[in-house]
Amino acid sequence: MNEDDEKKGRAAARPAVREPQHIPLAFRAFHDQYAGAYQRYAELHLGDVRLAERVVHLVFLSLLTGWHRLMEEANPAASAWAHLKEAVDEVLLRLGRTSAMAETAVFQRVVRVVLEGARDEFAAMESHVGLYPAIARLPARQFDVVVLHYVLDHTTAQTADIMGITEATVRSHRLHARQRIAQDLGLELGPDHDEE
């Protein structure tokens, strides 16, 4: 990321809210439960650790400011997740960029394979290059499930919790996403089995 992009990113992630004086205990628990996943998701799309930290921090400040309203909603986790996604999309829009997911996901996968000593890193990179553009073309919820489950290694239960949906919905989105990706890449889909 060059200096101009960094300045635009800081400008795009400027706080629109002030930090309240009192932080409810429930908010602290919510933050502790979701901050790590939000950070990894933002970093995956923004391709920049510091910018992702800033965006996630501002998302949590915004959630804290509207905490009582959020707690009155039918599904606070789903609303918070939507807020994070909107914030990441807004920063990308202001920077005039698309998601860095393909590049960062390939890099993460290569690092994992290299550290495990399982395969040559170049072969690992080649095998995933076509996959990530196919993932990026998925509908939003299928995309999120695939990214959280396969790329960021969250379990079905964790993915459901982060997105504020049921485990059955996660499994359904995962199955439909696999079918779509297989069709997109012209592959035969293997037998359906739950990875967990």
C-alpha positions as semicolon CSV with decimal commas, in nm:
position;residue;x (nm);y (nm);z (nm)
1;M;0,000;0,000;0,000
2;N;0,150;0,332;-0,102
3;E;0,144;0,654;0,102
4;D;-0,156;0,800;-0,084
5;D;-0,360;0,482;-0,029
6;E;-0,266;0,489;0,338
7;K;-0,385;0,851;0,371
8;K;-0,709;0,770;0,189
9;G;-0,756;0,466;0,414
10;R;-0,712;0,677;0,727
11;A;-0,955;0,934;0,590
12;A;-1,205;0,661;0,499
13;A;-1,179;0,516;0,848
14;R;-1,222;0,842;1,041
15;P;-1,447;0,810;1,344
16;A;-1,798;0,942;1,312
17;V;-1,865;0,861;1,676
18;R;-1,711;0,940;2,013
19;E;-1,628;0,677;2,271
20;P;-1,887;0,670;2,552
21;Q;-1,768;0,715;2,909
22;H;-1,919;0,391;3,042
23;I;-1,857;0,060;2,864
24;P;-2,117;-0,206;2,950
25;L;-1,984;-0,545;3,057
26;A;-2,196;-0,714;2,789
27;F;-2,024;-0,500;2,524
28;R;-1,682;-0,606;2,653
29;A;-1,786;-0,971;2,625
30;F;-1,924;-0,911;2,274
31;H;-1,599;-0,741;2,174
32;D;-1,388;-1,022;2,317
33;Q;-1,597;-1,281;2,135
34;Y;-1,593;-1,121;1,789
35;A;-1,297;-0,881;1,760
36;G;-1,049;-1,146;1,643
37;A;-1,275;-1,278;1,368
38;Y;-1,367;-0,925;1,258
39;Q;-0,999;-0,831;1,243
40;R;-0,903;-1,132;1,031
41;Y;-1,198;-1,074;0,796
42;A;-1,116;-0,703;0,752
43;E;-0,747;-0,776;0,702
44;L;-0,827;-1,040;0,442
45;H;-1,024;-0,785;0,237
46;L;-0,818;-0,473;0,299
47;G;-0,479;-0,641;0,270
48;D;-0,337;-0,414;0,539
49;V;-0,315;-0,503;0,908
50;R;-0,311;-0,147;1,042
51;L;-0,599;-0,031;0,825
52;A;-0,800;-0,339;0,926
53;E;-0,729;-0,267;1,295
54;R;-0,849;0,090;1,248
55;V;-1,167;-0,011;1,067
56;V;-1,254;-0,278;1,326
57;H;-1,183;-0,036;1,610
58;L;-1,419;0,219;1,454
59;V;-1,685;-0,047;1,396
60;F;-1,672;-0,139;1,765
61;L;-1,685;0,228;1,866
62;S;-1,995;0,265;1,653
63;L;-2,148;-0,051;1,802
64;L;-2,070;0,079;2,150
65;T;-2,234;0,413;2,076
66;G;-2,551;0,238;1,959
67;W;-2,521;-0,052;2,204
68;H;-2,869;-0,022;2,356
69;R;-3,032;-0,007;2,010
70;L;-2,824;-0,305;1,898
71;M;-2,936;-0,508;2,199
72;E;-3,301;-0,438;2,112
73;E;-3,261;-0,594;1,768
74;A;-3,379;-0,948;1,700
75;N;-3,029;-1,063;1,601
76;P;-2,750;-0,836;1,733
77;A;-2,469;-1,056;1,598
78;A;-2,611;-1,045;1,244
79;S;-2,652;-0,666;1,264
80;A;-2,297;-0,619;1,393
81;W;-2,164;-0,845;1,118
82;A;-2,351;-0,641;0,855
83;H;-2,204;-0,321;1,005
84;L;-1,851;-0,461;0,974
85;K;-1,906;-0,564;0,612
86;E;-2,044;-0,219;0,526
87;A;-1,744;-0,051;0,689
88;V;-1,495;-0,267;0,497
89;D;-1,684;-0,210;0,170
90;E;-1,692;0,166;0,232
91;V;-1,316;0,182;0,287
92;L;-1,252;-0,021;-0,028
93;L;-1,486;0,208;-0,223
94;R;-1,314;0,523;-0,094
95;L;-0,975;0,376;-0,180
96;G;-1,101;0,283;-0,527
97;R;-0,995;-0,078;-0,475
98;T;-1,152;-0,419;-0,478
99;S;-1,105;-0,678;-0,207
100;A;-0,753;-0,807;-0,160
101;M;-0,900;-1,143;-0,057
102;A;-0,758;-1,341;-0,349
103;E;-0,404;-1,219;-0,289
104;T;-0,414;-1,240;0,090
105;A;-0,595;-1,574;0,092
106;V;-0,343;-1,723;-0,150
107;F;-0,062;-1,589;0,066
108;Q;-0,216;-1,733;0,385
109;R;-0,265;-2,072;0,221
110;V;0,091;-2,075;0,087
111;V;0,233;-1,984;0,428
112;R;0,028;-2,259;0,593
113;V;0,141;-2,520;0,339
114;V;0,504;-2,411;0,364
115;L;0,498;-2,421;0,743
116;E;0,342;-2,767;0,739
117;G;0,606;-2,881;0,491
118;A;0,335;-3,062;0,299
119;R;0,399;-2,939;-0,057
120;D;0,604;-2,706;-0,269
121;E;0,481;-2,351;-0,213
122;F;0,451;-2,274;-0,586
123;A;0,229;-2,576;-0,649
124;A;0,011;-2,467;-0,356
125;M;-0,020;-2,117;-0,500
126;E;-0,114;-2,241;-0,847
127;S;-0,382;-2,472;-0,709
128;H;-0,558;-2,185;-0,531
129;V;-0,527;-1,898;-0,779
130;G;-0,842;-1,991;-0,976
131;L;-1,036;-2,080;-0,665
132;Y;-1,041;-1,738;-0,500
133;P;-1,189;-1,546;-0,794
134;A;-1,463;-1,814;-0,802
135;I;-1,523;-1,758;-0,431
136;A;-1,541;-1,382;-0,488
137;R;-1,826;-1,434;-0,736
138;L;-2,046;-1,611;-0,479
139;P;-2,356;-1,443;-0,335
140;A;-2,273;-1,246;-0,018
141;R;-2,380;-1,497;0,247
142;Q;-2,225;-1,795;0,069
143;F;-1,909;-1,590;0,025
144;D;-1,894;-1,506;0,397
145;V;-1,949;-1,868;0,497
146;V;-1,674;-1,990;0,264
147;V;-1,430;-1,721;0,379
148;L;-1,498;-1,774;0,749
149;H;-1,503;-2,154;0,730
150;Y;-1,246;-2,250;0,466
151;V;-1,012;-1,951;0,450
152;L;-1,014;-1,835;0,814
153;D;-1,068;-2,188;0,955
154;H;-1,371;-2,123;1,175
155;T;-1,591;-2,419;1,263
156;T;-1,953;-2,438;1,152
157;A;-2,063;-2,329;1,500
158;Q;-1,819;-2,038;1,510
159;T;-1,920;-1,925;1,161
160;A;-2,287;-1,935;1,258
161;D;-2,216;-1,738;1,575
162;I;-2,009;-1,471;1,398
163;M;-2,269;-1,420;1,123
164;G;-2,568;-1,450;1,355
165;I;-2,724;-1,741;1,165
166;T;-2,795;-2,106;1,246
167;E;-2,551;-2,390;1,192
168;A;-2,799;-2,548;0,947
169;T;-2,793;-2,226;0,745
170;V;-2,413;-2,230;0,744
171;R;-2,413;-2,590;0,618
172;S;-2,669;-2,501;0,349
173;H;-2,469;-2,197;0,231
174;R;-2,151;-2,405;0,233
175;L;-2,310;-2,680;0,020
176;H;-2,456;-2,434;-0,231
177;A;-2,125;-2,245;-0,245
178;R;-1,933;-2,567;-0,314
179;Q;-2,179;-2,656;-0,591
180;R;-2,148;-2,309;-0,746
181;I;-1,768;-2,308;-0,727
182;A;-1,747;-2,657;-0,878
183;Q;-1,977;-2,551;-1,162
184;D;-1,781;-2,226;-1,211
185;L;-1,449;-2,413;-1,232
186;G;-1,590;-2,705;-1,434
187;L;-1,512;-2,958;-1,162
188;E;-1,696;-3,266;-1,043
189;L;-1,819;-3,217;-0,689
190;G;-1,713;-3,500;-0,461
191;P;-1,947;-3,665;-0,213
192;D;-2,119;-3,428;0,023
193;H;-1,985;-3,456;0,375
194;D;-1,968;-3,220;0,664
195;E;-1,606;-3,131;0,732
196;E;-1,654;-3,139;1,106
